[in-house]
């Protein structure tokens, strides 16, 4: 069966135009890596880690700033905690750990270990996207040790962006309207810096800041727009809603919010992978059963090879990839159309 000529011409067209071939290659890589599934794993671990991390943060801030309770409460605020309707329930549900010193230490360690599951999920997703073989991935204990440093970094960055958001939203700010305009720009710059560090640190692949810059900048911009859109929607649509539609509504709202953020981060990381490994152009029908060996581009072949070699579990294991020639009855390659 021959592929319609129009499809062959479209494929021929997109392979020679970066502005079209590159986004299609990113989409193909996102689908090949099962991006929605990776984002779902990040969402699951992020949701389970949210309250343990907030418990640790709440307890630590109130102990360190016991003489300045107002400052501690202000630092605990975050875009998620201030999210309309849902934010009130989160704030009311989080209280500092109390009890003896031993109980606090044990409870804090367990809560922190649960929170490190989020960084482990991020590391797995990034290593998967960058094609890191299983035998090169860090041991779970080492991964969580590195995740602790990342959590501290993310916490500092979140505190900076939260302070900027709170300052710009405060009535009668001393810096006037200029801060309202510059605040989001500074916040996006801080987020871009965090993504730069995170996109390098979440994978064992040796990368430079320049290689991860495109995805980091894109993720920061998308993150800012998503946050503004969510706040705008919540303000317009949820202001007059009931305090919350029960626990079920809280769970759905949190899962939806975290999942959207995870999709943004995953898609942005795929941009870096495609650019660094030059995984474009891809065959237009590479995601279907209609594509054959002769239709594949060099980027298609390298992508398929990486998916096989990523399954190497031992350093002495060898995985070779070959592409069989097409059968005689197979159709001619698309590129010749």
DRENVOZA-606348 format. One record per residue (C-alpha): z, y, x; residue number from 1. Coordinates in Angstrom, 3 decimals, decimal comma. Each point is the difference from the previous one (the first is absolute). Example, Ala and Ser with C-alpha at 12.3 -4.5 7.8 and 13.67 -1.06 7.14 Angstrom:
% residues 2
       pz       py       px num
    7,800   -4,500   12,300   1
   -0,660    3,440    1,370   2
***
This chain:
% residues 337
       pz       py       px num
    0,000    0,000    0,000   1
   -1,036    3,360    1,457   2
    2,238    2,989   -0,209   3
   -1,661    2,793   -1,971   4
   -1,985    2,387    2,173   5
    2,097    2,972   -1,132   6
    3,145   -1,623    1,448   7
   -1,780   -0,648    3,296   8
   -1,119    3,611    0,157   9
    3,489    1,288   -0,760  10
    1,412   -2,213    2,723  11
   -2,636    1,205    2,447  12
    0,853    3,602   -0,930  13
    3,779   -0,240    0,380  14
   -0,142   -1,819    3,329  15
   -1,669    3,000    1,606  16
    2,200    2,737   -1,457  17
    3,527    0,363    1,279  18
    1,220    2,113   -2,937  19
   -0,756   -2,912   -2,348  20
    0,296   -3,053    2,231  21
    3,431    0,908    1,353  22
    1,793    0,264   -3,384  23
   -1,666   -3,233   -1,118  24
    1,182   -1,704    3,188  25
    3,563    1,234   -0,579  26
   -0,117   -1,332   -3,557  27
   -1,359   -3,347    1,217  28
    2,755   -0,260    2,622  29
    2,617    0,908   -2,603  30
   -1,251   -2,767   -2,291  31
   -0,351   -2,530    2,837  32
    3,598    0,633    1,062  33
    1,154   -0,268   -3,615  34
    1,266    3,556    0,094  35
    1,508   -0,064   -3,504  36
    2,002   -3,101    0,983  37
    1,245    1,645    3,209  38
    0,946    3,097   -1,998  39
    1,801   -2,243   -2,490  40
    2,056   -1,602    2,785  41
    0,910    3,442    1,327  42
    0,944    1,079   -3,526  43
    2,200   -3,042   -0,566  44
    1,907    0,454    3,256  45
    0,111    3,761   -0,414  46
    1,498   -0,315   -3,464  47
    2,616   -2,510    1,165  48
    0,794    2,196    3,011  49
    0,306    3,261   -1,909  50
    3,552   -0,266   -1,271  51
    1,473   -1,671    3,117  52
   -1,492    2,761    2,154  53
    1,279    2,672   -2,369  54
    3,461   -1,590    0,142  55
   -0,007    0,090    3,800  56
   -1,329    3,567    0,033  57
    2,478    1,175   -2,629  58
    2,972   -1,558    1,780  59
   -1,023    1,265    3,436  60
   -0,631    3,570   -1,121  61
    3,251    0,242   -1,922  62
    1,956   -1,309    2,982  63
   -1,681    2,285    2,519  64
   -0,005    3,061   -2,274  65
    3,341   -0,565   -1,711  66
    0,866    3,678    0,536  67
   -3,317    1,144   -1,467  68
   -0,551   -2,010   -3,200  69
   -2,580    2,446   -1,333  70
   -2,178   -0,508    3,065  71
    0,302   -3,768   -0,309  72
   -1,087    0,107   -3,640  73
   -2,939    2,206    0,893  74
   -1,192   -2,347    2,747  75
    0,222   -2,964   -2,372  76
   -2,582    1,621   -2,258  77
   -3,528   -1,307    0,466  78
   -3,314    0,224   -1,829  79
    0,749   -3,399   -1,526  80
    3,544    0,913   -1,044  81
   -1,261    3,240   -1,569  82
   -2,798   -1,758   -1,835  83
    0,330    1,108   -3,667  84
    1,633   -2,464   -2,394  85
    0,323   -2,721    2,663  86
    1,735    2,192    2,561  87
    3,131    0,542   -2,080  88
    0,535   -3,732   -0,323  89
   -0,464   -0,598    3,730  90
    2,411    2,764    0,926  91
    2,606   -1,274   -2,447  92
   -0,356   -3,584    1,183  93
    0,539    0,632    3,722  94
    3,591    0,374    1,174  95
    1,377   -0,263    3,529  96
    1,480   -3,280    1,176  97
    3,777   -0,031   -0,222  98
    2,786   -2,244    1,187  99
    1,497   -1,051    3,305 100
   -1,707    0,654    3,301 101
   -0,980   -3,672    0,317 102
   -1,435   -0,047   -3,511 103
   -1,973    3,149    0,709 104
   -1,438   -1,408    3,235 105
   -0,900   -3,376   -1,547 106
   -1,448    1,589   -3,133 107
   -1,945    2,517    2,026 108
   -1,458   -2,671    2,274 109
   -1,153   -2,135   -2,927 110
   -1,454    3,019   -1,778 111
   -1,765    1,113    3,162 112
   -1,394   -3,480    0,653 113
   -1,408   -0,039   -3,511 114
   -1,552    3,397    0,604 115
   -1,655   -1,225    3,189 116
   -2,026   -2,392   -2,130 117
   -2,137    2,994   -0,884 118
   -0,944    0,684    3,626 119
   -0,687   -3,714    0,501 120
   -2,409    0,044   -2,957 121
   -1,710    3,074    1,426 122
   -0,345   -1,682    3,393 123
   -1,522   -3,111   -1,576 124
   -2,500    2,092   -1,964 125
   -1,070    2,056    3,011 126
   -0,338   -3,034    2,289 127
   -2,102   -1,663   -2,684 128
   -2,301    3,003   -0,308 129
   -0,349    0,361    3,789 130
   -0,823   -3,694    0,386 131
    3,013   -0,879    2,162 132
    0,269   -3,807    0,421 133
    3,193   -1,572   -1,272 134
    1,124   -1,058    3,480 135
   -0,051    3,637    1,185 136
    2,139    1,334   -2,817 137
    3,655    0,811    0,788 138
    2,876   -2,323   -0,847 139
    1,718    0,974   -3,291 140
    3,165    1,068    1,851 141
   -1,963    2,149    2,437 142
   -2,034    1,431   -2,856 143
    3,157    1,048   -1,827 144
    1,470    1,523    3,153 145
   -3,097    2,149    0,319 146
    0,173    0,662   -3,725 147
    3,442    1,548    0,420 148
   -1,457    2,709    2,229 149
   -2,792    0,574   -2,477 150
    2,482    0,362   -2,849 151
    1,865    2,685    1,934 152
   -3,269    1,806    0,675 153
   -1,103   -0,228   -3,615 154
    3,409    1,177   -1,163 155
   -0,169    3,095    2,201 156
   -3,519    0,767   -1,178 157
    0,953   -0,474   -3,632 158
    2,944    2,326    0,483 159
   -2,259    2,714    1,430 160
   -2,555   -0,260   -2,786 161
    2,775   -0,124   -2,601 162
    1,608    3,136    1,405 163
   -3,353    1,791   -0,093 164
   -0,642   -1,111   -3,565 165
    3,452    1,080   -1,117 166
   -0,313    3,350    1,785 167
   -3,363    0,814   -1,524 168
    1,175   -1,042   -3,442 169
    3,218    2,012    0,138 170
   -0,078    3,217   -2,063 171
    0,293    3,238    1,944 172
   -0,830   -1,531    3,351 173
    0,550    2,627    2,726 174
   -3,402   -0,599    1,580 175
   -1,845    0,912   -3,147 176
   -3,341   -1,312   -1,274 177
   -1,284   -0,722    3,511 178
    2,306   -3,007    0,276 179
   -1,341   -1,398   -3,261 180
   -3,459   -0,092    1,585 181
    1,026   -1,042    3,503 182
    2,606   -2,530   -1,121 183
   -2,474   -2,676   -1,178 184
   -2,123    0,532    3,129 185
    2,998   -0,467    2,282 186
    1,125   -2,982   -2,057 187
   -3,449   -1,583    0,294 188
    0,016    0,635    3,768 189
    3,354   -1,751    0,331 190
   -1,292   -2,919   -2,070 191
   -3,113   -0,197    2,182 192
    2,218   -0,215    3,081 193
    2,033   -2,785   -1,580 194
   -3,146   -1,902   -0,908 195
   -1,292    0,428    3,551 196
    3,109   -1,642    1,407 197
    0,218   -2,584   -2,765 198
   -3,627   -1,084    0,233 199
    0,520   -0,698    3,692 200
    3,442   -1,566   -0,243 201
   -0,581   -2,336   -2,947 202
   -2,444   -2,183    1,946 203
    0,106   -1,653    3,412 204
   -3,622    1,024    0,556 205
   -0,176    2,466    2,901 206
   -1,234    3,237   -1,565 207
   -0,078    3,662    0,912 208
    0,988    2,901   -2,215 209
   -3,628    1,109   -0,078 210
   -1,095   -3,364   -1,384 211
    2,436    0,142   -2,911 212
   -0,386    3,737   -0,655 213
   -2,754   -0,212   -2,684 214
    1,992   -2,358   -2,202 215
    3,255    1,869    0,605 216
   -1,488    3,320   -1,059 217
   -1,661   -1,584   -3,013 218
    3,223   -1,732   -1,015 219
    1,994    3,232    0,304 220
   -2,492    1,880   -2,163 221
   -0,181   -2,761   -2,606 222
    3,804   -0,317    0,017 223
    0,394    3,730   -0,645 224
   -2,559   -0,005   -2,812 225
    1,540   -3,092   -1,554 226
    3,457    1,548    0,074 227
   -1,241    3,249   -1,528 228
   -1,917   -1,895   -2,649 229
    2,992   -2,165   -0,873 230
    2,309    2,999   -0,274 231
   -2,560    1,859   -2,124 232
   -0,477   -2,990   -2,303 233
    3,727   -0,567   -0,318 234
    0,592    3,672   -0,751 235
   -2,711    0,143   -2,671 236
    0,398   -3,423   -1,565 237
    3,559   -1,178    0,595 238
    2,105    3,130   -0,323 239
    0,861   -0,638   -3,652 240
    0,295   -3,761    0,388 241
    3,218   -1,905   -0,502 242
    2,294   -0,167    3,055 243
   -1,593   -3,327    0,776 244
   -1,463   -2,927   -1,898 245
    2,752   -2,230    1,314 246
    0,045   -1,970    3,213 247
   -3,476   -1,341   -0,738 248
   -1,478    3,501    0,083 249
    1,759    0,796    3,284 250
   -1,379   -3,137    1,636 251
   -3,556    0,665   -1,184 252
    0,056    3,634    1,101 253
    1,325   -0,844    3,467 254
   -2,409   -2,889    0,513 255
   -2,983    2,098   -1,078 256
    0,975    2,860    2,296 257
    0,619   -2,190    3,058 258
   -3,180   -2,006   -0,636 259
   -2,170    3,119   -0,107 260
    1,523    1,206    3,260 261
   -0,537   -3,448    1,567 262
   -3,662    0,027   -1,038 263
   -0,447    3,409    1,648 264
    1,537   -1,185    3,280 265
   -1,954   -3,264    0,010 266
   -3,346    1,660   -0,702 267
    0,650    2,659    2,657 268
    0,800   -2,676    2,578 269
   -3,262   -1,775   -0,815 270
   -1,886    3,194    0,894 271
    1,436   -0,180    3,501 272
   -0,866   -3,683    0,367 273
   -3,621    0,519   -1,031 274
   -0,413    2,993    2,318 275
    1,719   -1,498    3,057 276
   -1,644   -3,443   -0,243 277
   -3,252    1,511   -1,277 278
   -0,158   -2,338   -2,964 279
   -2,921    1,729   -1,646 280
   -2,570   -0,102   -1,391 281
    0,704   -3,011   -2,191 282
   -2,490   -1,883   -2,149 283
    0,009    1,351   -3,528 284
    0,493   -3,484   -1,472 285
    2,497   -1,175    2,608 286
    2,667   -0,430   -2,668 287
   -2,184   -2,223   -2,183 288
   -1,457   -3,507    0,182 289
   -3,529    1,390    0,202 290
    0,244    0,953    3,669 291
   -1,226   -2,418    2,656 292
    0,305   -0,350    3,791 293
   -3,121    2,063    0,712 294
    1,180    2,803   -2,275 295
    3,186    0,609    1,964 296
    0,285    2,982    2,277 297
    1,725   -0,134    3,364 298
    3,050    1,591   -1,646 299
    0,010   -2,739   -2,653 300
   -0,022   -2,702    2,658 301
    2,808    1,576    2,009 302
    2,057    0,422   -3,152 303
   -0,466   -3,633   -1,005 304
    0,831   -1,157    3,518 305
    3,229    1,996   -0,004 306
    1,128   -1,610   -3,268 307
   -0,336   -3,427    1,618 308
    1,676    0,912    3,302 309
    2,883    1,709   -1,735 310
    1,183   -3,504   -0,970 311
    0,840   -0,917    3,605 312
    3,633   -1,120   -0,087 313
    0,341   -1,121    3,640 314
   -1,186    1,727    3,145 315
   -1,639   -3,226    1,255 316
   -1,922   -0,423   -3,244 317
   -3,701    0,842    0,143 318
   -2,068    1,082   -2,990 319
   -3,788    0,301    0,257 320
   -2,164    1,409   -2,781 321
   -3,637   -0,915   -0,567 322
   -2,441    1,042   -2,686 323
   -2,350   -2,723   -1,133 324
   -3,672    0,871   -0,524 325
   -1,132    0,457   -3,597 326
   -1,660   -2,918   -1,789 327
   -3,767    0,002   -0,348 328
    0,097    0,952   -3,663 329
    2,246    2,945    0,678 330
   -1,322    3,481   -0,757 331
   -1,101    2,451    2,763 332
    2,606    2,425    1,407 333
    0,774    3,193   -1,891 334
   -0,499    2,192    3,050 335
   -3,670   -0,800    0,016 336
   -0,412    1,273   -3,539 337
***
